Amino acid sequence: MTDQATEAGRDTEPDIPGKPTSASRTTLSHIMTHSDTNLLGTVHGGVIMKLVDDAAGAVAGRHSGGPAVTASMDEMVFLEPVRVGDLVHVKAQVNWTGRTSMEVGVRVLAERWNESTPPTQVGSAYLVFAAVDADGKPRRVPPVMPETDRDRRRCQEAQIRRTHRLARRRAIRELRERRAAEGFED
Ligand SMILES: CC(C)(COP(=O)(O)OP(=O)(O)OC[C@H]1O[C@@H](n2cnc3c(N)ncnc32)[C@H](O)[C@@H]1OP(=O)(O)O)[C@@H](O)C(=O)NCCC(=O)NCCS
Protein backbone atom coordinates (compact mmCIF):
# COMPACT_ATOMS: atom_id res chain seq x y z
CA MET A 1 0.00 0.00 0.00
CA THR A 2 1.30 3.50 -0.75
CA ASP A 3 1.88 6.04 1.98
CA GLN A 4 -0.73 8.31 0.35
CA ALA A 5 -3.36 5.59 0.32
CA THR A 6 -2.57 4.85 3.96
CA GLU A 7 -3.00 8.49 4.91
CA ALA A 8 -6.23 8.84 2.89
CA GLY A 9 -7.68 5.69 4.49
CA ARG A 10 -6.84 6.96 7.97
CA ASP A 11 -9.24 9.91 7.67
CA THR A 12 -12.31 7.70 7.28
CA GLU A 13 -11.43 4.93 9.74
CA PRO A 14 -13.01 4.73 13.20
CA ASP A 15 -10.64 5.26 16.14
CA ILE A 16 -9.25 2.22 17.94
CA PRO A 17 -8.77 2.63 21.72
CA GLY A 18 -5.11 3.03 22.67
CA LYS A 19 -3.10 0.66 24.87
CA PRO A 20 -0.45 1.73 27.38
CA THR A 21 3.14 0.64 26.81
CA SER A 22 3.14 -1.41 30.01
CA ALA A 23 0.26 -3.60 28.79
CA SER A 24 2.53 -5.47 26.39
CA ARG A 25 6.05 -4.94 27.80
CA THR A 26 7.75 -8.34 28.14
CA THR A 27 10.96 -9.94 29.42
CA LEU A 28 12.11 -13.27 28.06
CA SER A 29 14.88 -15.00 30.07
CA HIS A 30 17.06 -17.85 28.90
CA ILE A 31 20.18 -19.66 30.18
CA MET A 32 22.87 -20.07 27.53
CA THR A 33 24.22 -23.58 26.95
CA HIS A 34 27.03 -25.19 24.95
CA SER A 35 24.68 -25.73 22.00
CA ASP A 36 24.41 -21.92 21.64
CA THR A 37 28.11 -21.28 21.01
CA ASN A 38 30.18 -20.28 17.98
CA LEU A 39 33.74 -21.43 17.18
CA LEU A 40 35.18 -19.00 19.75
CA GLY A 41 33.12 -20.62 22.51
CA THR A 42 30.96 -17.54 23.10
CA VAL A 43 27.26 -17.35 22.25
CA HIS A 44 26.39 -17.14 18.54
CA GLY A 45 24.87 -13.81 17.48
CA GLY A 46 22.07 -15.64 15.69
CA VAL A 47 20.96 -17.24 18.98
CA ILE A 48 20.60 -13.77 20.50
CA MET A 49 18.78 -12.50 17.38
CA LYS A 50 16.27 -15.35 17.65
CA LEU A 51 15.57 -14.44 21.30
CA VAL A 52 15.22 -10.77 20.27
CA ASP A 53 12.72 -11.69 17.53
CA ASP A 54 10.83 -14.01 19.90
CA ALA A 55 10.50 -11.37 22.64
CA ALA A 56 9.59 -8.60 20.17
CA GLY A 57 7.05 -10.89 18.48
CA ALA A 58 5.40 -11.65 21.83
CA VAL A 59 5.13 -7.91 22.53
CA ALA A 60 3.77 -7.13 19.05
CA GLY A 61 1.18 -9.93 19.31
CA ARG A 62 0.15 -8.81 22.77
CA HIS A 63 -0.16 -5.15 21.79
CA SER A 64 -2.04 -5.80 18.56
CA GLY A 65 -4.24 -8.55 20.03
CA GLY A 66 -3.39 -11.14 17.37
CA PRO A 67 -0.74 -12.35 14.96
CA ALA A 68 2.07 -10.01 13.91
CA VAL A 69 4.99 -10.70 11.57
CA THR A 70 8.52 -9.25 11.53
CA ALA A 71 8.77 -6.70 8.71
CA SER A 72 12.29 -5.49 9.51
CA MET A 73 15.01 -5.62 12.12
CA ASP A 74 17.58 -2.86 12.29
CA GLU A 75 20.35 -1.46 14.43
CA MET A 76 21.02 -4.87 16.00
CA VAL A 77 24.03 -4.08 18.15
CA PHE A 78 26.20 -6.55 20.07
CA LEU A 79 28.03 -4.69 22.84
CA GLU A 80 29.65 -7.52 24.84
CA PRO A 81 30.10 -11.27 24.34
CA VAL A 82 27.61 -13.61 26.02
CA ARG A 83 29.00 -16.80 27.56
CA VAL A 84 27.76 -20.28 28.39
CA GLY A 85 25.96 -20.23 31.73
CA ASP A 86 24.94 -16.57 31.45
CA LEU A 87 21.29 -15.85 32.19
CA VAL A 88 20.14 -13.61 29.33
CA HIS A 89 17.16 -11.29 29.77
CA VAL A 90 15.56 -9.87 26.63
CA LYS A 91 13.38 -6.85 27.44
CA ALA A 92 11.00 -5.59 24.78
CA GLN A 93 8.35 -2.91 24.47
CA VAL A 94 6.32 -1.14 21.78
CA ASN A 95 7.99 2.22 21.11
CA TRP A 96 5.71 3.53 18.38
CA THR A 97 2.66 2.50 16.40
CA GLY A 98 1.57 3.38 12.88
CA ARG A 99 -1.62 2.26 11.16
CA THR A 100 -0.76 -1.44 10.89
CA SER A 101 2.85 -1.54 12.06
CA MET A 102 4.67 -1.17 15.36
CA GLU A 103 8.27 -0.49 16.27
CA VAL A 104 9.44 -2.72 19.12
CA GLY A 105 12.60 -1.75 20.99
CA VAL A 106 14.65 -4.53 22.59
CA ARG A 107 17.45 -4.50 25.18
CA VAL A 108 19.50 -7.60 25.90
CA LEU A 109 21.06 -8.01 29.36
CA ALA A 110 23.30 -10.80 30.65
CA GLU A 111 23.67 -11.96 34.25
CA ARG A 112 27.13 -13.49 34.40
CA TRP A 113 26.98 -16.90 36.04
CA ASN A 114 30.34 -16.40 37.80
CA GLU A 115 30.04 -12.74 38.89
CA SER A 116 27.75 -11.14 41.46
CA THR A 117 27.47 -7.90 39.48
CA PRO A 118 24.27 -6.30 38.15
CA PRO A 119 23.17 -7.52 34.69
CA THR A 120 25.29 -6.07 31.86
CA GLN A 121 23.67 -4.70 28.72
CA VAL A 122 25.02 -6.84 25.88
CA GLY A 123 22.88 -5.74 22.95
CA SER A 124 19.91 -3.88 21.55
CA ALA A 125 17.74 -3.79 18.44
CA TYR A 126 14.71 -2.18 16.84
CA LEU A 127 12.17 -4.28 14.97
CA VAL A 128 9.13 -3.35 12.92
CA PHE A 129 6.22 -5.76 13.12
CA ALA A 130 3.11 -5.67 10.95
CA ALA A 131 -0.12 -6.96 12.51
CA VAL A 132 -1.80 -9.35 10.08
CA ASP A 133 -5.18 -11.03 9.70
CA ALA A 134 -5.86 -14.70 8.95
CA ASP A 135 -4.97 -14.09 5.26
CA GLY A 136 -1.66 -12.44 6.15
CA LYS A 137 -2.96 -8.97 5.20
CA PRO A 138 -1.99 -6.00 7.38
CA ARG A 139 -4.62 -5.01 9.97
CA ARG A 140 -4.89 -1.96 12.18
CA VAL A 141 -3.19 -1.76 15.55
CA PRO A 142 -4.22 0.17 18.67
CA PRO A 143 -2.16 3.35 19.15
CA VAL A 144 0.46 2.89 21.85
CA MET A 145 0.08 5.25 24.82
CA PRO A 146 3.54 6.09 26.24
CA GLU A 147 3.38 6.39 30.04
CA THR A 148 6.75 7.72 31.16
CA ASP A 149 9.25 10.31 29.93
CA ARG A 150 11.45 7.44 28.78
CA ASP A 151 8.54 5.92 26.80
CA ARG A 152 7.89 9.32 25.21
CA ARG A 153 11.56 9.73 24.26
CA ARG A 154 11.59 6.24 22.75
CA CYS A 155 8.45 7.09 20.77
CA GLN A 156 10.03 10.29 19.40
CA GLU A 157 13.22 8.44 18.46
CA ALA A 158 11.17 5.70 16.78
CA GLN A 159 9.49 8.32 14.60
CA ILE A 160 12.93 9.54 13.48
CA ARG A 161 13.89 5.96 12.57
CA ARG A 162 10.57 5.50 10.74
CA THR A 163 11.19 8.64 8.67
CA HIS A 164 14.68 7.41 7.76
CA ARG A 165 13.46 3.89 6.89
CA LEU A 166 10.78 5.25 4.55
CA ALA A 167 13.17 7.77 2.96
CA ARG A 168 15.83 5.10 2.40
CA ARG A 169 13.29 2.70 0.88
CA ARG A 170 11.93 5.42 -1.42
CA ALA A 171 15.42 6.55 -2.52
CA ILE A 172 16.49 2.98 -3.36
CA ARG A 173 13.23 2.28 -5.23
CA GLU A 174 13.68 5.49 -7.27
CA LEU A 175 17.31 4.64 -8.06
CA ARG A 176 16.32 1.17 -9.29
CA GLU A 177 13.50 2.62 -11.41
CA ARG A 178 15.92 5.15 -12.94
CA ARG A 179 18.47 2.46 -13.72
CA ALA A 180 15.79 0.20 -15.25
CA ALA A 181 14.60 3.12 -17.41
CA GLU A 182 18.21 3.65 -18.54
CA GLY A 183 18.38 0.02 -19.65
CA PHE A 184 20.53 -1.51 -16.88
CA GLU A 185 19.59 -5.13 -16.25
CA ASP A 186 20.50 -5.11 -12.56
C1 LIG B 1 5.23 -7.15 6.41
C2 LIG B 1 4.11 -7.35 5.38
C3 LIG B 1 2.85 -7.90 6.08
C4 LIG B 1 3.80 -6.00 4.75
O1 LIG B 1 2.83 -6.21 3.79
P1 LIG B 1 2.52 -5.11 2.62
O2 LIG B 1 1.54 -5.72 1.71
O3 LIG B 1 3.81 -4.60 2.07
O4 LIG B 1 1.75 -4.02 3.44
P2 LIG B 1 2.03 -2.47 3.67
O5 LIG B 1 2.93 -1.87 2.64
O6 LIG B 1 0.67 -1.88 3.88
O7 LIG B 1 2.83 -2.47 5.05
C5 LIG B 1 2.17 -2.69 6.29
C6 LIG B 1 2.85 -1.88 7.36
O8 LIG B 1 4.18 -2.40 7.55
C7 LIG B 1 5.12 -1.36 7.34
N1 LIG B 1 6.27 -1.98 6.64
C8 LIG B 1 6.23 -2.86 5.62
N2 LIG B 1 7.48 -3.21 5.27
C9 LIG B 1 8.31 -2.53 6.08
C10 LIG B 1 9.72 -2.47 6.22
N3 LIG B 1 10.54 -3.16 5.43
N4 LIG B 1 10.23 -1.67 7.19
C11 LIG B 1 9.43 -0.96 7.99
N5 LIG B 1 8.07 -0.98 7.92
C12 LIG B 1 7.53 -1.75 6.98
C13 LIG B 1 4.42 -0.35 6.45
O9 LIG B 1 5.01 0.95 6.58
C14 LIG B 1 3.02 -0.40 6.99
O10 LIG B 1 2.96 0.32 8.24
P3 LIG B 1 1.79 1.36 8.61
O11 LIG B 1 0.48 0.74 8.23
O12 LIG B 1 1.91 1.50 10.09
O13 LIG B 1 2.08 2.62 7.86
C15 LIG B 1 4.55 -8.34 4.24
O14 LIG B 1 5.64 -7.78 3.54
C16 LIG B 1 4.93 -9.69 4.79
O15 LIG B 1 4.07 -10.54 5.05
N6 LIG B 1 6.24 -9.96 4.91
C17 LIG B 1 6.73 -11.23 5.45
C18 LIG B 1 6.74 -11.19 6.98
C19 LIG B 1 7.37 -12.44 7.55
O16 LIG B 1 7.12 -13.53 7.09
N7 LIG B 1 8.20 -12.22 8.56
C20 LIG B 1 8.97 -13.28 9.12
C21 LIG B 1 10.26 -13.36 8.36
S1 LIG B 1 11.04 -14.91 8.45
The ligand as an SDF file (V2000), in Angstrom:
LIG
                    3D

 48 50  0  0  0  0  0  0  0  0999 V2000
    5.2260   -7.1480    6.4080 C   0  0  0  0  0  0  0  0  0  0  0  0
    4.1090   -7.3520    5.3800 C   0  0  0  0  0  0  0  0  0  0  0  0
    2.8510   -7.8990    6.0770 C   0  0  0  0  0  0  0  0  0  0  0  0
    3.8040   -5.9990    4.7460 C   0  0  0  0  0  0  0  0  0  0  0  0
    2.8270   -6.2050    3.7850 O   0  0  0  0  0  0  0  0  0  0  0  0
    2.5220   -5.1140    2.6210 P   0  0  0  0  0  0  0  0  0  0  0  0
    1.5370   -5.7200    1.7100 O   0  0  0  0  0  0  0  0  0  0  0  0
    3.8100   -4.5970    2.0700 O   0  0  0  0  0  0  0  0  0  0  0  0
    1.7490   -4.0220    3.4360 O   0  0  0  0  0  0  0  0  0  0  0  0
    2.0320   -2.4720    3.6730 P   0  0  0  0  0  0  0  0  0  0  0  0
    2.9330   -1.8730    2.6360 O   0  0  0  0  0  0  0  0  0  0  0  0
    0.6690   -1.8800    3.8810 O   0  0  0  0  0  0  0  0  0  0  0  0
    2.8310   -2.4690    5.0510 O   0  0  0  0  0  0  0  0  0  0  0  0
    2.1680   -2.6920    6.2870 C   0  0  0  0  0  0  0  0  0  0  0  0
    2.8490   -1.8750    7.3600 C   0  0  0  0  0  0  0  0  0  0  0  0
    4.1760   -2.3980    7.5540 O   0  0  0  0  0  0  0  0  0  0  0  0
    5.1210   -1.3610    7.3380 C   0  0  0  0  0  0  0  0  0  0  0  0
    6.2650   -1.9780    6.6440 N   0  0  0  0  0  0  0  0  0  0  0  0
    6.2270   -2.8590    5.6180 C   0  0  0  0  0  0  0  0  0  0  0  0
    7.4780   -3.2100    5.2650 N   0  0  0  0  0  0  0  0  0  0  0  0
    8.3070   -2.5310    6.0820 C   0  0  0  0  0  0  0  0  0  0  0  0
    9.7240   -2.4690    6.2220 C   0  0  0  0  0  0  0  0  0  0  0  0
   10.5360   -3.1600    5.4310 N   0  0  0  0  0  0  0  0  0  0  0  0
   10.2280   -1.6710    7.1880 N   0  0  0  0  0  0  0  0  0  0  0  0
    9.4290   -0.9610    7.9920 C   0  0  0  0  0  0  0  0  0  0  0  0
    8.0740   -0.9790    7.9240 N   0  0  0  0  0  0  0  0  0  0  0  0
    7.5300   -1.7530    6.9810 C   0  0  0  0  0  0  0  0  0  0  0  0
    4.4200   -0.3450    6.4460 C   0  0  0  0  0  0  0  0  0  0  0  0
    5.0080    0.9490    6.5800 O   0  0  0  0  0  0  0  0  0  0  0  0
    3.0240   -0.4000    6.9920 C   0  0  0  0  0  0  0  0  0  0  0  0
    2.9600    0.3210    8.2380 O   0  0  0  0  0  0  0  0  0  0  0  0
    1.7870    1.3630    8.6110 P   0  0  0  0  0  0  0  0  0  0  0  0
    0.4810    0.7400    8.2310 O   0  0  0  0  0  0  0  0  0  0  0  0
    1.9120    1.5020   10.0900 O   0  0  0  0  0  0  0  0  0  0  0  0
    2.0800    2.6250    7.8570 O   0  0  0  0  0  0  0  0  0  0  0  0
    4.5520   -8.3450    4.2410 C   0  0  0  0  0  0  0  0  0  0  0  0
    5.6390   -7.7770    3.5350 O   0  0  0  0  0  0  0  0  0  0  0  0
    4.9310   -9.6950    4.7900 C   0  0  0  0  0  0  0  0  0  0  0  0
    4.0710  -10.5390    5.0460 O   0  0  0  0  0  0  0  0  0  0  0  0
    6.2450   -9.9570    4.9140 N   0  0  0  0  0  0  0  0  0  0  0  0
    6.7250  -11.2330    5.4500 C   0  0  0  0  0  0  0  0  0  0  0  0
    6.7430  -11.1920    6.9820 C   0  0  0  0  0  0  0  0  0  0  0  0
    7.3650  -12.4370    7.5500 C   0  0  0  0  0  0  0  0  0  0  0  0
    7.1200  -13.5340    7.0890 O   0  0  0  0  0  0  0  0  0  0  0  0
    8.2010  -12.2240    8.5600 N   0  0  0  0  0  0  0  0  0  0  0  0
    8.9730  -13.2790    9.1180 C   0  0  0  0  0  0  0  0  0  0  0  0
   10.2560  -13.3580    8.3620 C   0  0  0  0  0  0  0  0  0  0  0  0
   11.0380  -14.9050    8.4530 S   0  0  0  0  0  0  0  0  0  0  0  0
  1  2  1  0
  2  3  1  0
  2  4  1  0
  2 36  1  0
  4  5  1  0
  5  6  1  0
  6  7  2  0
  6  8  1  0
  6  9  1  0
  9 10  1  0
 10 11  2  0
 10 12  1  0
 10 13  1  0
 13 14  1  0
 14 15  1  0
 15 16  1  0
 15 30  1  0
 16 17  1  0
 17 18  1  0
 17 28  1  0
 18 19  1  0
 18 27  1  0
 19 20  2  0
 20 21  1  0
 21 22  1  0
 21 27  2  0
 22 23  1  0
 22 24  2  0
 24 25  1  0
 25 26  2  0
 26 27  1  0
 28 29  1  0
 28 30  1  0
 30 31  1  0
 31 32  1  0
 32 33  2  0
 32 34  1  0
 32 35  1  0
 36 37  1  0
 36 38  1  0
 38 39  2  0
 38 40  1  0
 40 41  1  0
 41 42  1  0
 42 43  1  0
 43 44  2  0
 43 45  1  0
 45 46  1  0
 46 47  1  0
 47 48  1  0
M  END
$$$$
